[in-house]
Amino acid sequence: MRTTTPINFREKFATFSEQWSPKIIAQMNDYHFKIVKIQGEFVWHRHAETDEVFIVLDGELVIHLRDGDVTLRAGEMYVVPRGVEHKPEAKAECRMMLVEPAGTPNTGDAGGARTAEATWI
Amino acid sequence: MRTTTPINFREKFATFSEQWSPKIIAQMNDYHFKIVKIQGEFVWHRHAETDEVFIVLDGELVIHLRDGDVTLRAGEMYVVPRGVEHKPEAKAECRMMLVEPAGTPNTGDAGGARTAEATWI
C-alpha cells in the first residue's frame, strides 16, 4: 500500500527548532524540497550549477543580490539564477521552502562554518 | 538591473479565472512551477518519465490513486511518482501549484480534450 498521507508543512516545522538547518521533506526526480527556519544573516554565496527556488511560508525573507534586494513574504517565491551571488536574511524567524537538486550545499561556493548537510525528516 | 520583484501567488491567481489551465509562473533549471485552478474531476493519467509535485495553496484536493486516495489541504504537498496513475479531483475550486519538467503534458499518457498547454503569466 502506497503512502497516502500528504506532507504537511506546519507539522514538519513542528518537529525541529534549529535555524539554518535545512530538512528534506520531499523528493521529485533528483530534486529535493527542503524546509528551513532562518533568522539573521547568512553568507554571500552562489551556486554555479543550479538555479535555487525560495518559497516563503511564514515571515519575511530578504534575498540580497549584488544589484538589489528582493523582499518576500508568505505566499511569495523567487528564483535565484545559477551563478548569481546572494545572501538570505531574516530579521525575525522566517520559515521557507527551498527547491534545488539533491546534494546542493546551502553555502554554495562559500563553504565555511555555516555549511549544513540537509537531512530527511 | 535584475528583476527584484517576488512572484506572488495571490496576485498571479487574480490574473485568470479559467479552470484546468495551468499557468507557468517560474522556471528553475528545466523545471516549471505552474499554478492552476481546478474544480471537478480530471482524467486518469500517468507521467512515465517524471515525478509530479502537487502543492495546495487554497482549498482541498483529492488525488485518486489506484490503491488509495490522498487528500491535501492548503499547506500540504504530495509527490506522485513517475508511472503512477492518478486522477486529481476538487469538489470546490482548489488553487494549487505543480512542479514538473517543462513540457510535461497535464494529461500525461491519456491525452484527449482535457490536454492544455501551459502558458506563462
gemmi code that builds the backbone of each chain (N, CA, C; Angstrom):
import gemmi

chains = {
    "A": [
        ("MET", (0.852, -1.208, 0.000), (0.000, 0.000, 0.000), (0.872, 1.236, 0.000)),
        ("ARG", (0.605, 2.101, -0.963), (1.353, 3.341, -1.077), (1.007, 4.284, 0.090)),
        ("THR", (1.977, 5.115, 0.473), (1.686, 6.138, 1.475), (0.739, 7.164, 0.881)),
        ("THR", (-0.379, 7.347, 1.527), (-1.348, 8.315, 1.003), (-1.532, 9.468, 1.991)),
        ("THR", (-0.492, 9.736, 2.748), (-0.511, 10.864, 3.670), (0.187, 12.042, 3.021)),
        ("PRO", (-0.468, 13.198, 2.943), (0.216, 14.356, 2.362), (1.316, 14.850, 3.290)),
        ("ILE", (2.202, 15.649, 2.759), (3.261, 16.280, 3.540), (2.730, 17.628, 4.006)),
        ("ASN", (2.640, 17.786, 5.327), (2.057, 18.995, 5.912), (3.188, 19.889, 6.427)),
        ("PHE", (3.283, 21.097, 5.868), (4.404, 21.982, 6.221), (4.414, 22.302, 7.719)),
        ("ARG", (3.257, 22.651, 8.259), (3.190, 23.039, 9.675), (3.652, 21.888, 10.577)),
        ("GLU", (3.188, 20.695, 10.255), (3.592, 19.538, 11.072), (5.094, 19.286, 10.958)),
        ("LYS", (5.625, 19.437, 9.770), (7.065, 19.218, 9.584), (7.880, 20.256, 10.348)),
        ("PHE", (7.455, 21.523, 10.281), (8.184, 22.568, 11.015), (8.152, 22.332, 12.522)),
        ("ALA", (7.089, 21.691, 13.005), (6.951, 21.466, 14.438), (7.940, 20.429, 14.963)),
        ("THR", (8.607, 19.731, 14.061), (9.487, 18.642, 14.511), (10.922, 19.090, 14.791)),
        ("PHE", (11.222, 20.372, 14.531), (12.589, 20.825, 14.817), (12.564, 22.318, 15.141)),
        ("SER", (13.606, 22.778, 15.818), (13.662, 24.190, 16.192), (14.916, 24.887, 15.680)),
        ("GLU", (15.953, 24.134, 15.344), (17.219, 24.774, 14.975), (17.086, 25.564, 13.677)),
        ("GLN", (17.808, 26.680, 13.633), (17.774, 27.555, 12.460), (18.933, 27.230, 11.527)),
        ("TRP", (18.757, 27.611, 10.257), (19.789, 27.435, 9.231), (20.160, 25.977, 9.018)),
        ("SER", (19.208, 25.087, 9.290), (19.459, 23.651, 9.161), (18.373, 23.036, 8.275)),
        ("PRO", (18.592, 23.019, 6.958), (17.545, 22.579, 6.031), (17.164, 21.113, 6.253)),
        ("LYS", (15.877, 20.841, 6.185), (15.354, 19.489, 6.339), (14.632, 19.088, 5.052)),
        ("ILE", (14.963, 17.932, 4.564), (14.345, 17.436, 3.334), (12.987, 16.839, 3.666)),
        ("ILE", (11.956, 17.297, 2.952), (10.615, 16.749, 3.202), (10.057, 16.015, 1.991)),
        ("ALA", (10.668, 16.194, 0.830), (10.141, 15.514, -0.362), (11.206, 15.471, -1.441)),
        ("GLN", (11.085, 14.474, -2.302), (11.973, 14.364, -3.458), (11.141, 14.223, -4.726)),
        ("MET", (11.530, 14.985, -5.759), (10.912, 14.884, -7.087), (12.047, 14.644, -8.071)),
        ("ASN", (12.085, 13.457, -8.668), (13.204, 13.089, -9.536), (14.495, 13.287, -8.736)),
        ("ASP", (15.435, 14.088, -9.222), (16.681, 14.285, -8.457), (16.705, 15.636, -7.743)),
        ("TYR", (15.531, 16.144, -7.440), (15.419, 17.423, -6.713), (14.870, 17.195, -5.310)),
        ("HIS", (15.353, 18.012, -4.382), (14.837, 17.980, -3.019), (14.002, 19.212, -2.702)),
        ("PHE", (12.930, 19.001, -1.960), (12.142, 20.074, -1.348), (12.557, 20.107, 0.119)),
        ("LYS", (13.090, 21.255, 0.546), (13.644, 21.362, 1.898), (12.980, 22.527, 2.620)),
        ("ILE", (12.682, 22.326, 3.899), (12.178, 23.442, 4.698), (13.252, 23.860, 5.673)),
        ("VAL", (13.245, 25.144, 6.033), (14.285, 25.668, 6.909), (13.732, 26.872, 7.668)),
        ("LYS", (14.184, 26.998, 8.910), (13.890, 28.188, 9.719), (15.150, 29.033, 9.736)),
        ("ILE", (15.016, 30.299, 9.443), (16.199, 31.155, 9.462), (15.909, 32.432, 10.242)),
        ("GLN", (16.964, 32.988, 10.804), (16.892, 34.302, 11.448), (18.297, 34.875, 11.465)),
        ("GLY", (18.403, 36.137, 11.072), (19.715, 36.766, 10.987), (20.218, 36.731, 9.553)),
        ("GLU", (21.520, 36.903, 9.407), (22.126, 36.975, 8.072), (22.875, 35.702, 7.738)),
        ("PHE", (22.769, 35.289, 6.504), (23.560, 34.167, 6.025), (24.833, 34.715, 5.384)),
        ("VAL", (25.537, 33.888, 4.655), (26.770, 34.332, 3.991), (26.489, 34.535, 2.496)),
        ("TRP", (27.253, 35.437, 1.891), (27.201, 35.580, 0.439), (27.708, 34.295, -0.205)),
        ("HIS", (26.985, 33.803, -1.186), (27.427, 32.602, -1.897), (26.682, 32.519, -3.222)),
        ("ARG", (27.113, 31.587, -4.044), (26.390, 31.324, -5.288), (26.487, 29.837, -5.609)),
        ("HIS", (25.546, 29.397, -6.426), (25.538, 28.005, -6.877), (25.832, 28.025, -8.370)),
        ("ALA", (27.012, 27.581, -8.722), (27.444, 27.698, -10.120), (26.641, 26.810, -11.057)),
        ("GLU", (26.067, 25.731, -10.518), (25.471, 24.705, -11.384), (23.954, 24.703, -11.404)),
        ("THR", (23.323, 25.513, -10.569), (21.861, 25.378, -10.491), (21.169, 26.660, -10.056)),
        ("ASP", (19.950, 26.850, -10.567), (19.036, 27.835, -10.013), (18.599, 27.354, -8.627)),
        ("GLU", (18.066, 28.282, -7.834), (17.600, 27.918, -6.495), (16.272, 28.621, -6.237)),
        ("VAL", (15.290, 27.846, -5.787), (13.954, 28.391, -5.528), (13.753, 28.624, -4.034)),
        ("PHE", (13.262, 29.806, -3.707), (12.875, 30.176, -2.342), (11.365, 30.409, -2.322)),
        ("ILE", (10.671, 29.731, -1.431), (9.238, 29.953, -1.232), (9.029, 30.273, 0.246)),
        ("VAL", (8.508, 31.458, 0.547), (8.305, 31.834, 1.948), (6.947, 31.332, 2.423)),
        ("LEU", (6.966, 30.607, 3.540), (5.741, 30.046, 4.097), (5.252, 30.851, 5.292)),
        ("ASP", (6.168, 31.478, 6.001), (5.784, 32.298, 7.153), (6.906, 33.286, 7.435)),
        ("GLY", (6.537, 34.541, 7.660), (7.545, 35.548, 7.975), (7.996, 36.310, 6.741)),
        ("GLU", (9.159, 36.929, 6.858), (9.672, 37.776, 5.775), (11.142, 37.459, 5.526)),
        ("LEU", (11.473, 37.325, 4.273), (12.828, 36.992, 3.854), (13.337, 38.094, 2.927)),
        ("VAL", (14.565, 38.527, 3.165), (15.220, 39.403, 2.196), (16.347, 38.610, 1.537)),
        ("ILE", (16.331, 38.568, 0.216), (17.444, 37.969, -0.520), (18.260, 39.127, -1.080)),
        ("HIS", (19.422, 39.333, -0.499), (20.308, 40.372, -1.018), (20.996, 39.855, -2.270)),
        ("LEU", (20.959, 40.663, -3.301), (21.709, 40.386, -4.528), (22.698, 41.526, -4.701)),
        ("ARG", (23.713, 41.326, -5.520), (24.713, 42.378, -5.678), (24.129, 43.613, -6.343)),
        ("ASP", (22.998, 43.426, -7.050), (22.405, 44.585, -7.725), (20.994, 44.894, -7.260)),
        ("GLY", (20.680, 44.508, -6.025), (19.359, 44.829, -5.492), (18.918, 43.814, -4.452)),
        ("ASP", (17.843, 44.150, -3.728), (17.309, 43.241, -2.723), (15.927, 42.768, -3.160)),
        ("VAL", (15.594, 41.544, -2.798), (14.254, 41.011, -3.021), (13.636, 40.730, -1.656)),
        ("THR", (12.453, 41.269, -1.407), (11.768, 41.015, -0.142), (10.578, 40.117, -0.402)),
        ("LEU", (10.552, 38.980, 0.271), (9.480, 38.001, 0.094), (8.736, 37.811, 1.399)),
        ("ARG", (7.398, 37.726, 1.270), (6.567, 37.397, 2.427), (5.821, 36.097, 2.142)),
        ("ALA", (5.079, 35.601, 3.118), (4.355, 34.331, 2.942), (3.515, 34.381, 1.676)),
        ("GLY", (3.595, 33.329, 0.887), (2.835, 33.285, -0.361), (3.601, 33.857, -1.532)),
        ("GLU", (4.905, 34.030, -1.353), (5.716, 34.558, -2.443), (6.945, 33.674, -2.667)),
        ("MET", (7.423, 33.660, -3.899), (8.601, 32.873, -4.234), (9.532, 33.680, -5.126)),
        ("TYR", (10.764, 33.200, -5.219), (11.759, 33.852, -6.072), (12.758, 32.790, -6.515)),
        ("VAL", (13.237, 32.942, -7.733), (14.242, 32.017, -8.249), (15.570, 32.773, -8.374)),
        ("VAL", (16.570, 32.354, -7.634), (17.908, 32.914, -7.795), (18.603, 32.127, -8.904)),
        ("PRO", (18.937, 32.805, -10.004), (19.542, 32.071, -11.129), (20.927, 31.511, -10.767)),
        ("ARG", (21.292, 30.463, -11.455), (22.616, 29.876, -11.218), (23.701, 30.932, -11.399)),
        ("GLY", (24.692, 30.865, -10.543), (25.825, 31.764, -10.681), (25.645, 33.136, -10.057)),
        ("VAL", (24.439, 33.424, -9.593), (24.174, 34.761, -9.045), (24.428, 34.770, -7.529)),
        ("GLU", (25.290, 35.665, -7.109), (25.587, 35.766, -5.678), (24.366, 36.258, -4.913)),
        ("HIS", (24.144, 35.671, -3.771), (23.005, 36.074, -2.946), (23.306, 35.822, -1.480)),
        ("LYS", (22.593, 36.567, -0.642), (22.728, 36.427, 0.811), (21.350, 36.548, 1.437)),
        ("PRO", (20.780, 35.439, 1.907), (19.481, 35.492, 2.580), (19.595, 36.154, 3.960)),
        ("GLU", (18.539, 36.845, 4.340), (18.496, 37.474, 5.665), (17.050, 37.537, 6.136)),
        ("ALA", (16.854, 37.343, 7.433), (15.518, 37.479, 8.024), (15.669, 38.148, 9.374)),
        ("LYS", (14.961, 39.240, 9.578), (15.076, 39.947, 10.860), (14.423, 39.134, 11.980)),
        ("ALA", (13.226, 38.638, 11.721), (12.565, 37.729, 12.663), (12.573, 36.343, 12.034)),
        ("GLU", (12.294, 35.313, 12.815), (12.364, 33.971, 12.246), (11.437, 33.838, 11.042)),
        ("CYS", (11.984, 33.314, 9.979), (11.253, 33.104, 8.731), (11.282, 31.615, 8.418)),
        ("ARG", (10.138, 31.119, 7.966), (10.033, 29.707, 7.573), (9.868, 29.653, 6.061)),
        ("MET", (10.739, 28.895, 5.440), (10.675, 28.852, 3.982), (10.955, 27.455, 3.458)),
        ("MET", (10.640, 27.290, 2.170), (10.940, 26.040, 1.485), (11.899, 26.343, 0.344)),
        ("LEU", (12.886, 25.489, 0.191), (13.859, 25.590, -0.889), (13.651, 24.417, -1.835)),
        ("VAL", (13.848, 24.670, -3.119), (13.812, 23.584, -4.093), (15.083, 23.674, -4.920)),
        ("GLU", (15.819, 22.578, -4.940), (17.077, 22.553, -5.693), (17.535, 21.106, -5.821)),
        ("PRO", (18.520, 20.872, -6.678), (18.969, 19.487, -6.874), (19.476, 18.867, -5.566)),
        ("ALA", (19.185, 17.599, -5.374), (19.693, 16.882, -4.211), (21.201, 17.061, -4.134)),
        ("GLY", (21.692, 17.343, -2.947), (23.125, 17.469, -2.740), (23.663, 18.885, -2.892)),
        ("THR", (22.799, 19.838, -3.262), (23.255, 21.226, -3.381), (23.626, 21.751, -1.990)),
        ("PRO", (24.870, 22.187, -1.778), (25.252, 22.679, -0.446), (24.626, 24.054, -0.172)),
        ("ASN", (24.186, 24.260, 1.066), (23.493, 25.511, 1.403), (24.386, 26.738, 1.236)),
        ("THR", (25.686, 26.560, 1.405), (26.596, 27.698, 1.296), (27.236, 27.812, -0.087)),
        ("GLY", (26.805, 26.964, -1.020), (27.298, 27.071, -2.390), (28.809, 27.036, -2.460)),
        ("ASP", (29.383, 28.051, -3.137), (30.831, 28.111, -3.324), (31.544, 28.679, -2.110)),
        ("ALA", (30.790, 29.167, -1.122), (31.425, 29.853, 0.013), (31.980, 28.874, 1.035)),
        ("GLY", (31.273, 27.773, 1.248), (31.702, 26.823, 2.268), (31.719, 27.468, 3.644)),
        ("GLY", (32.516, 26.914, 4.563), (32.678, 27.529, 5.871), (31.738, 26.960, 6.919)),
        ("ALA", (31.727, 27.641, 8.056), (31.067, 27.135, 9.257), (29.551, 27.023, 9.109)),
        ("ARG", (28.963, 27.791, 8.182), (27.513, 27.760, 8.052), (27.036, 26.607, 7.178)),
        ("THR", (27.970, 25.852, 6.627), (27.573, 24.723, 5.781), (26.859, 23.679, 6.633)),
        ("ALA", (25.673, 23.270, 6.177), (24.886, 22.284, 6.925), (24.340, 21.260, 5.940)),
        ("GLU", (24.538, 20.003, 6.258), (24.020, 18.955, 5.387), (22.530, 18.762, 5.653)),
        ("ALA", (21.762, 18.776, 4.608), (20.316, 18.584, 4.771), (20.018, 17.135, 5.124)),
        ("THR", (19.105, 16.954, 6.074), (18.711, 15.604, 6.464), (17.204, 15.448, 6.291)),
        ("TRP", (16.765, 14.230, 6.053), (15.333, 13.943, 5.893), (14.617, 14.018, 7.232)),
        ("ILE", (13.433, 14.590, 7.225), (12.558, 14.481, 8.394), (11.231, 13.900, 7.922)),
    ],
    "B": [
        ("MET", (19.691, 45.837, -14.695), (19.136, 45.628, -13.340), (18.252, 44.379, -13.333)),
        ("ARG", (18.568, 43.478, -12.449), (17.795, 42.249, -12.337), (16.405, 42.552, -11.774)),
        ("THR", (15.436, 41.710, -12.148), (14.106, 41.839, -11.546), (14.175, 41.442, -10.085)),
        ("THR", (13.771, 42.342, -9.230), (13.823, 42.026, -7.807), (12.419, 42.001, -7.210)),
        ("THR", (11.464, 41.669, -8.043), (10.084, 41.532, -7.585), (9.786, 40.057, -7.350)),
        ("PRO", (9.320, 39.723, -6.161), (8.990, 38.311, -5.935), (7.748, 37.918, -6.715)),
        ("ILE", (7.544, 36.630, -6.847), (6.353, 36.082, -7.501), (5.310, 35.853, -6.422)),
        ("ASN", (4.194, 36.560, -6.531), (3.150, 36.500, -5.505), (2.007, 35.609, -5.995)),
        ("PHE", (1.752, 34.521, -5.276), (0.753, 33.545, -5.735), (-0.628, 34.192, -5.881)),
        ("ARG", (-1.031, 34.960, -4.883), (-2.372, 35.552, -4.900), (-2.534, 36.480, -6.109)),
        ("GLU", (-1.522, 37.289, -6.349), (-1.584, 38.207, -7.496), (-1.644, 37.442, -8.814)),
        ("LYS", (-0.880, 36.380, -8.899), (-0.880, 35.584, -10.133), (-2.245, 34.928, -10.363)),
        ("PHE", (-2.840, 34.381, -9.274), (-4.153, 33.746, -9.423), (-5.217, 34.761, -9.849)),
        ("ALA", (-5.029, 36.019, -9.472), (-6.028, 37.050, -9.789), (-6.044, 37.401, -11.276)),
        ("THR", (-5.056, 36.933, -12.015), (-4.957, 37.325, -13.425), (-5.717, 36.397, -14.371)),
        ("PHE", (-6.296, 35.326, -13.852), (-7.051, 34.430, -14.737), (-8.159, 33.743, -13.941)),
        ("SER", (-9.154, 33.258, -14.639), (-10.273, 32.601, -13.957), (-10.519, 31.177, -14.462)),
        ("GLU", (-10.026, 30.843, -15.644), (-10.339, 29.532, -16.210), (-9.718, 28.403, -15.387)),
        ("GLN", (-10.474, 27.309, -15.328), (-10.022, 26.146, -14.558), (-9.318, 25.143, -15.468)),
        ("TRP", (-8.495, 24.304, -14.845), (-7.784, 23.235, -15.564), (-6.843, 23.779, -16.634)),
        ("SER", (-6.360, 24.990, -16.429), (-5.490, 25.630, -17.413), (-4.222, 26.120, -16.710)),
        ("PRO", (-3.203, 25.265, -16.630), (-2.006, 25.610, -15.839), (-1.276, 26.821, -16.425)),
        ("LYS", (-0.823, 27.680, -15.527), (-0.077, 28.877, -15.912), (1.327, 28.802, -15.301)),
        ("ILE", (2.315, 29.025, -16.114), (3.704, 28.971, -15.642), (4.050, 30.296, -14.966)),
        ("ILE", (4.543, 30.202, -13.726), (4.927, 31.434, -13.020), (6.422, 31.505, -12.737)),
        ("ALA", (7.127, 30.394, -12.881), (8.563, 30.425, -12.599), (9.247, 29.233, -13.250)),
        ("GLN", (10.522, 29.402, -13.532), (11.329, 28.299, -14.058), (12.586, 28.144, -13.210)),
        ("MET", (12.915, 26.893, -12.888), (14.147, 26.554, -12.173), (14.856, 25.490, -13.009)),
        ("ASN", (15.990, 25.829, -13.564), (16.668, 24.919, -14.490), (15.659, 24.515, -15.582)),
        ("ASP", (15.422, 23.234, -15.784), (14.459, 22.842, -16.821), (13.098, 22.434, -16.229)),
        ("TYR", (12.792, 22.966, -15.067), (11.514, 22.684, -14.410), (10.621, 23.917, -14.391)),
        ("HIS", (9.327, 23.683, -14.506), (8.356, 24.772, -14.398), (7.570, 24.679, -13.089)),
        ("PHE", (7.312, 25.851, -12.520), (6.367, 25.997, -11.418), (5.092, 26.567, -12.033)),
        ("LYS", (3.993, 25.833, -11.903), (2.744, 26.214, -12.558), (1.635, 26.308, -11.524)),
        ("ILE", (0.785, 27.316, -11.662), (-0.391, 27.383, -10.796), (-1.622, 27.081, -11.634)),
        ("VAL", (-2.618, 26.523, -10.962), (-3.831, 26.109, -11.678), (-5.011, 26.139, -10.714)),
        ("LYS", (-6.166, 26.503, -11.264), (-7.426, 26.419, -10.527), (-8.182, 25.204, -11.058)),
        ("ILE", (-8.644, 24.371, -10.181), (-9.373, 23.189, -10.640), (-10.673, 23.037, -9.866)),
        ("GLN", (-11.628, 22.428, -10.503), (-12.883, 22.057, -9.837), (-13.503, 20.925, -10.633)),
        ("GLY", (-13.925, 19.898, -9.931), (-14.471, 18.724, -10.600), (-13.405, 17.647, -10.721)),
        ("GLU", (-13.648, 16.726, -11.630), (-12.753, 15.572, -11.792), (-11.897, 15.718, -13.033)),
        ("PHE", (-10.660, 15.330, -12.934), (-9.789, 15.275, -14.102), (-9.842, 13.851, -14.667)),
        ("VAL", (-8.933, 13.526, -15.549), (-8.892, 12.186, -16.140), (-7.768, 11.364, -15.495)),
        ("TRP", (-7.945, 10.069, -15.461), (-6.865, 9.186, -15.029), (-5.711, 9.304, -16.022)),
        ("HIS", (-4.514, 9.451, -15.510), (-3.345, 9.514, -16.399), (-2.077, 9.244, -15.583)),
        ("ARG", (-0.990, 9.081, -16.294), (0.295, 8.943, -15.604), (1.370, 9.596, -16.444)),
        ("HIS", (2.471, 9.936, -15.779), (3.621, 10.516, -16.463), (4.754, 9.491, -16.366)),
        ("ALA", (5.067, 8.873, -17.500), (6.016, 7.759, -17.482), (7.424, 8.219, -17.152)),
        ("GLU", (7.713, 9.492, -17.413), (9.105, 9.959, -17.333), (9.423, 10.809, -16.122)),
        ("THR", (8.412, 11.176, -15.334), (8.723, 12.123, -14.254), (7.783, 12.006, -13.074)),
        ("ASP", (8.336, 12.302, -11.893), (7.513, 12.540, -10.710), (6.765, 13.858, -10.922)),
        ("GLU", (5.696, 14.056, -10.150), (4.938, 15.304, -10.256), (4.580, 15.785, -8.852)),
        ("VAL", (4.864, 17.064, -8.604), (4.610, 17.650, -7.283), (3.320, 18.465, -7.304)),
        ("PHE", (2.474, 18.214, -6.305), (1.250, 18.989, -6.079), (1.394, 19.730, -4.747)),
        ("ILE", (1.199, 21.035, -4.758), (1.200, 21.843, -3.536), (-0.119, 22.607, -3.495)),
        ("VAL", (-0.929, 22.365, -2.477), (-2.221, 23.046, -2.401), (-2.052, 24.384, -1.690)),
        ("LEU", (-2.534, 25.441, -2.346), (-2.419, 26.793, -1.798), (-3.740, 27.265, -1.209)),
        ("ASP", (-4.840, 26.767, -1.727), (-6.153, 27.156, -1.200), (-7.164, 26.089, -1.605)),
        ("GLY", (-7.978, 25.672, -0.650), (-8.999, 24.677, -0.955), (-8.536, 23.272, -0.629)),
        ("GLU", (-9.205, 22.308, -1.226), (-8.928, 20.891, -0.929), (-8.842, 20.105, -2.225)),
        ("LEU", (-7.827, 19.291, -2.307), (-7.569, 18.469, -3.486), (-7.562, 17.007, -3.070)),
        ("VAL", (-8.222, 16.182, -3.856), (-8.089, 14.736, -3.682), (-7.328, 14.197, -4.887)),
        ("ILE", (-6.258, 13.486, -4.624), (-5.550, 12.788, -5.693), (-5.925, 11.316, -5.569)),
        ("HIS", (-6.724, 10.859, -6.519), (-7.084, 9.445, -6.518), (-5.929, 8.649, -7.102)),
        ("LEU", (-5.549, 7.590, -6.402), (-4.558, 6.643, -6.901), (-5.259, 5.296, -7.011)),
        ("ARG", (-4.696, 4.382, -7.742), (-5.364, 3.086, -7.918), (-5.422, 2.308, -6.605)),
        ("ASP", (-4.527, 2.651, -5.668), (-4.525, 1.930, -4.396), (-4.812, 2.835, -3.200)),
        ("GLY", (-5.510, 3.947, -3.432), (-5.869, 4.809, -2.308), (-6.035, 6.252, -2.750)),
        ("ASP", (-6.593, 7.059, -1.856), (-6.771, 8.482, -2.148), (-5.873, 9.297, -1.220)),
        ("VAL", (-5.400, 10.436, -1.737), (-4.650, 11.390, -0.920), (-5.467, 12.669, -0.868)),
        ("THR", (-5.750, 13.160, 0.324), (-6.475, 14.422, 0.466), (-5.520, 15.490, 0.968)),
        ("LEU", (-5.399, 16.568, 0.196), (-4.483, 17.657, 0.542), (-5.276, 18.936, 0.756)),
        ("ARG", (-4.864, 19.674, 1.785), (-5.435, 20.999, 2.031), (-4.320, 22.036, 1.947)),
        ("ALA", (-4.671, 23.302, 2.068), (-3.677, 24.373, 1.967), (-2.530, 24.102, 2.933)),
        ("GLY", (-1.312, 24.248, 2.432), (-0.138, 23.996, 3.271), (0.315, 22.555, 3.236)),
        ("GLU", (-0.177, 21.822, 2.242), (0.224, 20.421, 2.125), (0.671, 20.128, 0.696)),
        ("MET", (1.562, 19.153, 0.570), (2.054, 18.764, -0.747), (2.108, 17.249, -0.852)),
        ("TYR", (2.230, 16.779, -2.084), (2.349, 15.347, -2.336), (3.111, 15.159, -3.637)),
        ("VAL", (3.900, 14.093, -3.683), (4.642, 13.772, -4.898), (4.062, 12.500, -5.494)),
        ("VAL", (3.516, 12.609, -6.692), (3.056, 11.411, -7.410), (4.253, 10.859, -8.172)),
        ("PRO", (4.681, 9.642, -7.835), (5.875, 9.101, -8.503), (5.628, 8.843, -9.989)),
        ("ARG", (6.712, 8.876, -10.730), (6.605, 8.611, -12.168), (5.932, 7.257, -12.397)),
        ("GLY", (5.093, 7.219, -13.408), (4.474, 5.957, -13.787), (3.228, 5.601, -12.999)),
        ("VAL", (2.910, 6.378, -11.965), (1.776, 6.042, -11.109), (0.509, 6.743, -11.614)),
        ("GLU", (-0.503, 5.957, -11.900), (-1.764, 6.535, -12.372), (-2.419, 7.357, -11.275)),
        ("HIS", (-2.950, 8.511, -11.667), (-3.622, 9.376, -10.693), (-4.715, 10.179, -11.388)),
        ("LYS", (-5.655, 10.619, -10.574), (-6.769, 11.438, -11.061), (-7.064, 12.511, -10.027)),
        ("PRO", (-6.685, 13.762, -10.300), (-7.000, 14.855, -9.369), (-8.500, 15.161, -9.386)),
        ("GLU", (-8.989, 15.580, -8.221), (-10.399, 15.980, -8.103), (-10.527, 17.036, -7.018)),
        ("ALA", (-11.400, 17.996, -7.238), (-11.691, 19.007, -6.217), (-13.179, 19.296, -6.249)),
        ("LYS", (-13.836, 19.150, -5.106), (-15.292, 19.383, -5.065), (-15.590, 20.877, -5.253)),
        ("ALA", (-14.867, 21.722, -4.517), (-14.960, 23.174, -4.701), (-13.667, 23.626, -5.364)),
        ("GLU", (-13.659, 24.857, -5.874), (-12.444, 25.292, -6.570), (-11.230, 25.210, -5.651)),
        ("CYS", (-10.199, 24.605, -6.167), (-8.938, 24.439, -5.443), (-7.845, 25.136, -6.241)),
        ("ARG", (-6.975, 25.842, -5.512), (-5.837, 26.513, -6.149), (-4.571, 25.785, -5.740)),
        ("MET", (-3.811, 25.395, -6.728), (-2.612, 24.626, -6.394), (-1.450, 24.990, -7.298)),
        ("MET", (-0.273, 24.553, -6.875), (0.932, 24.736, -7.673), (1.473, 23.363, -8.027)),
        ("LEU", (1.899, 23.229, -9.265), (2.514, 21.997, -9.758), (3.979, 22.273, -10.051)),
        ("VAL", (4.819, 21.294, -9.806), (6.227, 21.396, -10.185), (6.579, 20.151, -10.982)),
        ("GLU", (7.076, 20.362, -12.179), (7.448, 19.237, -13.036), (8.290, 19.759, -14.192)),
        ("PRO", (8.931, 18.877, -14.935), (9.779, 19.332, -16.036), (8.988, 20.144, -17.058)),
        ("ALA", (9.621, 21.174, -17.584), (8.998, 21.972, -18.639), (8.541, 21.047, -19.747)),
        ("GLY", (7.331, 21.277, -20.240), (6.816, 20.495, -21.349), (6.026, 19.264, -20.950)),
        ("THR", (5.956, 18.983, -19.639), (5.166, 17.828, -19.196), (3.688, 18.088, -19.481)),
        ("PRO", (3.017, 17.237, -20.276), (1.598, 17.476, -20.572), (0.720, 17.164, -19.361)),
        ("ASN", (-0.290, 18.001, -19.149), (-1.143, 17.837, -17.959), (-1.888, 16.511, -17.943)),
        ("THR", (-2.169, 15.966, -19.131), (-2.915, 14.702, -19.189), (-2.003, 13.482, -19.343)),
        ("GLY", (-0.697, 13.714, -19.284), (0.238, 12.592, -19.334), (0.020, 11.714, -20.541)),
        ("ASP", (-0.136, 10.400, -20.290), (-0.294, 9.427, -21.374), (-1.733, 9.362, -21.880)),
        ("ALA", (-2.642, 10.064, -21.193), (-4.057, 9.931, -21.553), (-4.419, 10.777, -22.768)),
        ("GLY", (-3.830, 11.978, -22.862), (-4.181, 12.880, -23.953), (-5.654, 13.258, -23.898)),
        ("GLY", (-6.216, 13.655, -25.029), (-7.635, 13.936, -25.089), (-7.985, 15.406, -24.880)),
        ("ALA", (-9.280, 15.636, -24.714), (-9.820, 17.006, -24.721), (-9.342, 17.843, -23.549)),
        ("ARG", (-8.928, 17.212, -22.461), (-8.519, 17.982, -21.280), (-7.072, 18.454, -21.378)),
        ("THR", (-6.390, 18.050, -22.427), (-4.996, 18.465, -22.575), (-4.936, 19.976, -22.779)),
        ("ALA", (-4.104, 20.646, -21.975), (-3.978, 22.105, -22.061), (-2.504, 22.470, -22.006)),
        ("GLU", (-2.073, 23.280, -22.950), (-0.686, 23.702, -22.930), (-0.499, 24.816, -21.905)),
        ("ALA", (0.495, 24.656, -21.061), (0.745, 25.679, -20.053), (1.345, 26.921, -20.711)),
        ("THR", (0.862, 28.089, -20.282), (1.397, 29.342, -20.815), (1.912, 30.193, -19.652)),
        ("TRP", (2.882, 31.037, -19.956), (3.454, 31.923, -18.934), (2.475, 33.049, -18.596)),
        ("ILE", (2.390, 33.376, -17.331), (1.686, 34.598, -16.930), (2.651, 35.440, -16.113)),
    ],
}
model = gemmi.Model(1)
for chain_id, residues in chains.items():
    chain = gemmi.Chain(chain_id)
    for i, (resn, *xyz) in enumerate(residues, 1):
        res = gemmi.Residue()
        res.name, res.seqid = resn, gemmi.SeqId(i, " ")
        for name, pos in zip(("N", "CA", "C"), xyz):
            atom = gemmi.Atom()
            atom.name, atom.element = name, gemmi.Element(name[0])
            atom.pos, atom.b_iso = gemmi.Position(*pos), 0.0
            res.add_atom(atom)
        chain.add_residue(res)
    model.add_chain(chain)
structure = gemmi.Structure()
structure.add_model(model)
structure.setup_entities()
